[in-house]
């Protein structure tokens, strides 16, 4: 899902870093070598060298941890944006948001992902306990159901079905 199709995802949430896998492989290889070396140095009684090797191991693990955190954040952003995409409401209460996302920590995750630049077009209002959903113009189609005459609003690329009588709209 690209950010062009989902108005809540940013480019950061869909971008792929081509250097991530080589960095994981190189740092993982050197980290495993440092771990083996530290274990051998501990058994030989070389405490200072083994502690220095453990510091090197920690430095080699930092890029690995950061890459996996970015992958996790992107997956969370895609899950949240995918759950918000079919909604036609302009705002949700915090309780409705937790129901839609099926998570108790959805609000905390959403706040973090907005702050880190993975989600946008969302506004959290803590005073009124609502989440505002802002969708760019042209994302919705307004139409009148031929069966019951009700006014409907649906996503442009989604199925046009009346929300009152469940009849499909044929253009």
Secondary structure as UniProt FT lines:
FT   TURN            3..5
FT   TURN            7..8
FT   HELIX           11..14
FT   TURN            18..19
FT   HELIX           20..44
FT   HELIX           47..85
FT   STRAND          91..93
FT   HELIX           94..101
FT   TURN            104..105
FT   HELIX           106..115
FT   TURN            116..117
FT   STRAND          122..125
FT   TURN            126..129
FT   STRAND          130..133
FT   TURN            137..138
FT   STRAND          140..144
FT   TURN            146..148
FT   STRAND          151..155
FT   TURN            156..157
FT   TURN            163..165
//
